[in-house]
């Protein structure tokens, strides 16, 4: 494929471009202003020209797809040229789905805790030598392979692209999903909590039939959206697990007795309970999970 990224400076776009480049695809990209930490890597990989900016002459009818970033303006000259030529325009989540539509997609969503839960899941999988693909919003946050059965995706509620305001996490059609919390933050593009919360309800309904949702039943909005969904999926509630505190240490109550943990925050303990359900669905049993979490910091 020949793929051009408009908005390559966005971390998700950058990660996906690098992943495609490593797979042998022809990848180019543009950005109005690059962070220096990313620019040198892009230049080494041959993904960008030396100058920043938007250049319509980089868009031609030889491109198989043009990937449009979420912060790109609608009057971007490269976007306008792509539209003029009738090229295939896709967003980051649409392309990520297309690349992984035959894998088991594990999507972790939530307003504030998705990153923490995802981190725990990947820690446990790595500890138990379970190879998976992943797509995170962090430097070097994407790993794509041909052979792995699972991909773990951090699902964001932000718009998919400049011309598609659909939240990103509506695009993934997860087989296995987790919903940690629904909290409307200052600066959100939604006018009220109800409208914002509805997006998570749509996310629950987007899970493939026969799939599953693991959800934080201690969050009223999460509980409402999951339990009211008529999507024929399995629903696994979780909450704060039983634990003891002694001399500043936390001991989790497990079937094999008390287990000391490095984490002490109640919110992290709740996140861990959700991560356990996901890892068990990915083939890690309870004993293996707790053994791994004893080393999580």
C-alpha positions as CSV (number, residue, x, y, z in Angstrom):
1,X,0.0,0.0,0.0
2,X,0.9,3.6,-0.4
3,X,-0.5,5.6,2.5
4,X,-0.2,9.3,3.4
5,X,-0.9,10.6,6.9
6,X,-2.3,14.2,7.2
7,X,-1.5,15.1,10.8
8,X,1.5,12.8,11.4
9,X,2.4,14.8,14.6
10,X,-0.5,13.2,16.5
11,X,0.9,10.4,18.6
12,X,-1.6,7.8,17.4
13,X,-1.0,8.7,13.8
14,X,2.7,8.6,14.3
15,X,2.6,5.2,15.9
16,X,0.4,3.7,13.2
17,X,2.6,5.2,10.4
18,X,5.7,3.6,12.0
19,X,3.9,0.3,12.3
20,X,2.9,0.3,8.7
21,X,6.4,1.4,7.6
22,X,7.9,-1.6,9.5
23,X,5.4,-3.9,7.7
24,X,6.9,-2.8,4.4
25,X,4.2,-0.3,3.3
26,X,5.1,2.9,1.5
27,X,4.2,5.6,4.1
28,X,4.5,9.4,3.9
29,X,3.1,12.2,6.1
30,X,2.8,15.8,6.9
31,X,2.3,18.0,9.9
32,X,2.1,21.8,10.6
33,X,4.6,21.7,13.4
34,X,6.5,18.7,14.6
35,X,7.7,18.0,18.1
36,X,11.5,17.6,17.9
37,X,11.4,14.3,19.7
38,X,9.2,12.8,16.9
39,X,10.7,14.7,14.0
40,X,14.1,13.0,14.1
41,X,12.5,9.5,14.2
42,X,10.2,10.3,11.3
43,X,13.2,11.6,9.2
44,X,15.2,8.5,10.0
45,X,12.3,6.3,8.9
46,X,11.9,8.4,5.7
47,X,8.3,9.3,6.6
48,X,8.5,13.1,6.1
49,X,10.3,15.7,4.2
50,X,12.6,18.0,6.0
51,X,10.2,20.9,6.3
52,X,7.0,21.1,8.3
53,X,3.8,22.3,6.7
54,X,1.0,21.2,4.4
55,X,1.7,20.6,0.7
56,X,-1.0,19.6,-1.7
57,X,1.5,18.3,-4.2
58,X,2.2,15.4,-1.9
59,X,-1.3,14.1,-2.6
60,X,-1.7,12.2,-5.9
61,X,-3.8,9.5,-7.4
62,X,-1.2,6.8,-6.7
63,X,-2.2,6.8,-3.0
64,X,-4.2,3.8,-1.8
65,X,-5.4,5.7,1.3
66,X,-5.1,9.0,3.1
67,X,-5.3,8.9,6.8
68,X,-6.8,12.0,8.4
69,X,-5.8,13.1,11.9
70,X,-8.4,14.4,14.5
71,X,-6.8,17.9,14.8
72,X,-6.5,18.6,11.1
73,X,-8.7,21.5,9.9
74,X,-11.4,21.0,7.3
75,X,-9.7,23.6,5.0
76,X,-6.3,21.8,5.1
77,X,-4.9,22.0,1.5
78,X,-3.8,18.3,1.5
79,X,-7.3,17.3,2.6
80,X,-8.9,19.4,0.0
81,X,-6.7,17.9,-2.7
82,X,-7.5,14.4,-1.6
83,X,-11.2,15.2,-1.7
84,X,-10.8,16.7,-5.2
85,X,-9.1,13.5,-6.4
86,X,-11.7,11.3,-4.8
87,X,-9.1,9.4,-2.7
88,X,-10.1,7.0,0.0
89,X,-10.1,9.0,3.3
90,X,-9.9,7.1,6.5
91,X,-9.5,8.0,10.2
92,X,-6.9,6.4,12.6
93,X,-9.5,4.2,14.2
94,X,-11.0,3.1,10.9
95,X,-7.6,2.0,9.6
96,X,-6.7,0.3,12.8
97,X,-9.9,-1.7,12.7
98,X,-9.3,-2.6,9.1
99,X,-5.8,-3.9,9.9
100,X,-7.1,-6.0,12.8
101,X,-10.6,-7.1,11.7
102,X,-9.7,-10.8,11.9
103,X,-8.1,-10.5,15.3
104,X,-9.9,-10.7,18.7
105,X,-10.2,-7.0,19.6
106,X,-10.0,-6.1,23.3
107,X,-11.0,-2.5,23.8
108,X,-10.6,-0.7,27.1
109,X,-12.7,2.4,27.5
110,X,-13.5,4.9,30.2
111,X,-13.1,8.6,31.0
112,X,-10.2,8.5,33.4
113,X,-9.0,4.9,34.2
114,X,-8.6,3.2,30.8
115,X,-4.9,3.8,30.7
116,X,-4.3,2.4,34.1
117,X,-6.4,-0.7,33.4
118,X,-4.7,-1.2,30.0
119,X,-1.3,-1.0,31.7
120,X,-2.2,-3.7,34.1
121,X,-3.5,-6.0,31.4
122,X,-0.4,-5.7,29.3
123,X,1.9,-6.2,32.4
124,X,0.1,-9.4,33.3
125,X,0.2,-10.7,29.7
126,X,3.9,-9.9,29.4
127,X,4.7,-11.5,32.7
128,X,2.9,-14.7,31.6
129,X,4.6,-14.6,28.2
130,X,1.3,-14.1,26.3
131,X,2.1,-12.4,23.0
132,X,-0.5,-9.8,21.9
133,X,-0.7,-6.8,19.6
134,X,-1.6,-3.4,21.1
135,X,-2.5,0.1,20.2
136,X,-1.9,2.7,22.9
137,X,-1.7,6.5,23.0
138,X,2.0,6.7,24.1
139,X,5.4,6.8,22.4
140,X,6.0,3.4,20.7
141,X,2.5,2.6,21.6
142,X,1.6,0.3,18.7
143,X,2.7,-3.2,18.0
144,X,1.1,-5.1,15.0
145,X,1.9,-8.6,13.9
146,X,0.5,-11.2,11.6
147,X,0.6,-14.1,14.1
148,X,-0.9,-12.8,17.3
149,X,-4.6,-13.6,18.0
150,X,-5.4,-10.6,20.3
151,X,-5.0,-6.9,20.0
152,X,-5.5,-4.7,23.1
153,X,-6.8,-1.2,22.1
154,X,-7.0,1.9,24.3
155,X,-10.4,3.3,23.3
156,X,-10.8,7.1,23.3
157,X,-14.1,9.1,23.1
158,X,-12.5,11.9,21.1
159,X,-13.5,12.6,17.4
160,X,-12.2,10.2,14.8
161,X,-11.0,12.9,12.3
162,X,-11.6,16.4,11.1
163,X,-14.5,15.3,8.9
164,X,-15.9,12.5,11.2
165,X,-16.9,13.5,14.7
166,X,-17.8,9.9,15.6
167,X,-15.9,9.0,18.8
168,X,-12.9,6.8,18.0
169,X,-14.1,3.9,20.2
170,X,-17.3,3.5,18.2
171,X,-15.2,2.2,15.3
172,X,-13.5,-0.8,16.8
173,X,-16.4,-3.3,17.2
174,X,-14.7,-5.1,20.1
175,X,-15.1,-8.8,20.9
176,X,-14.1,-8.2,24.5
177,X,-14.5,-4.8,26.1
178,X,-14.1,-3.1,29.5
179,X,-15.7,0.1,30.7
180,X,-14.1,1.7,33.8
181,X,-15.8,5.0,34.4
182,X,-17.9,7.8,32.8
183,X,-16.9,11.2,34.1
184,X,-17.5,14.4,32.1
185,X,-14.4,16.5,32.2
186,X,-14.0,20.2,31.8
187,X,-13.3,21.0,28.2
188,X,-15.1,18.0,26.8
189,X,-16.8,18.7,23.4
190,X,-20.2,17.4,24.8
191,X,-22.6,19.9,26.3
192,X,-23.9,17.7,29.2
193,X,-23.2,14.5,31.0
194,X,-26.2,12.7,29.4
195,X,-25.0,13.3,25.9
196,X,-21.5,12.3,26.9
197,X,-22.7,9.2,28.6
198,X,-24.8,8.2,25.6
199,X,-21.6,7.8,23.6
200,X,-20.5,5.0,26.0
201,X,-23.9,3.4,25.6
202,X,-23.3,3.3,21.9
203,X,-19.9,1.8,22.6
204,X,-21.5,-1.0,24.6
205,X,-24.0,-1.6,21.7
206,X,-21.1,-1.8,19.2
207,X,-19.6,-4.9,20.9
208,X,-20.0,-7.8,18.5
209,X,-22.9,-10.2,19.3
210,X,-21.7,-12.9,21.6
211,X,-18.9,-10.8,22.9
212,X,-18.5,-9.5,26.5
213,X,-18.3,-6.3,28.5
214,X,-16.5,-6.1,31.8
215,X,-17.8,-3.1,33.7
216,X,-17.3,-1.1,36.9
217,X,-20.6,-1.6,38.8
218,X,-19.6,1.0,41.4
219,X,-19.9,3.8,38.7
220,X,-23.6,4.7,38.4
221,X,-23.4,5.9,34.8
222,X,-21.4,2.8,33.7
223,X,-23.8,0.5,35.4
224,X,-26.8,2.3,33.8
225,X,-25.4,2.1,30.3
226,X,-24.3,-1.5,30.4
227,X,-27.2,-3.0,32.2
228,X,-29.8,-1.2,30.0
229,X,-28.1,-2.4,26.8
230,X,-30.1,-5.0,24.9
231,X,-27.0,-6.1,23.0
232,X,-26.7,-9.9,23.3
233,X,-23.4,-10.0,25.1
234,X,-22.0,-11.4,28.3
235,X,-21.8,-8.8,31.1
236,X,-19.2,-9.2,33.9
237,X,-19.4,-6.6,36.7
238,X,-16.5,-5.7,39.0
239,X,-15.8,-3.5,42.0
240,X,-13.3,-2.8,44.7
241,X,-11.9,-6.2,45.9
242,X,-11.6,-7.2,49.6
243,X,-8.3,-6.1,51.1
244,X,-6.5,-5.3,54.3
245,X,-4.1,-2.6,55.2
246,X,-1.3,-3.1,57.7
247,X,1.8,-0.9,58.4
248,X,1.2,1.0,55.1
249,X,1.0,-2.2,53.0
250,X,-2.0,-3.6,51.2
251,X,-2.9,-7.3,51.4
252,X,-5.5,-8.5,48.9
253,X,-7.9,-11.3,49.9
254,X,-7.5,-14.1,47.4
255,X,-8.6,-17.8,47.3
256,X,-5.1,-18.7,48.3
257,X,-4.9,-16.3,51.2
258,X,-3.7,-12.7,51.7
259,X,-1.4,-11.4,48.9
260,X,0.9,-8.4,49.4
261,X,0.7,-5.8,46.6
262,X,2.8,-2.9,45.6
263,X,-0.2,-0.8,44.7
264,X,-2.1,0.9,47.6
265,X,-4.6,3.2,46.0
266,X,-8.3,2.0,46.2
267,X,-8.9,3.1,42.6
268,X,-6.0,1.0,41.4
269,X,-7.3,-2.0,43.3
270,X,-10.7,-1.5,41.5
271,X,-8.9,-1.2,38.1
272,X,-7.0,-4.5,38.9
273,X,-10.3,-6.3,39.5
274,X,-11.4,-5.2,36.0
275,X,-8.1,-6.2,34.5
276,X,-8.4,-9.7,36.0
277,X,-11.7,-10.4,34.2
278,X,-10.1,-9.3,30.9
279,X,-6.9,-11.4,31.4
280,X,-9.0,-14.5,32.3
281,X,-10.8,-14.1,29.0
282,X,-7.4,-14.0,27.3
283,X,-6.3,-17.2,28.8
284,X,-4.6,-16.2,32.0
285,X,-5.9,-17.9,35.1
286,X,-6.5,-16.3,38.5
287,X,-3.3,-17.6,40.1
288,X,-1.2,-16.5,37.2
289,X,-2.9,-13.1,37.3
290,X,-2.2,-12.5,41.0
291,X,1.4,-13.7,40.7
292,X,2.0,-11.1,37.9
293,X,0.2,-8.3,39.8
294,X,2.4,-8.8,42.9
295,X,5.2,-7.3,40.7
296,X,3.1,-4.4,39.3
297,X,4.1,-1.0,40.4
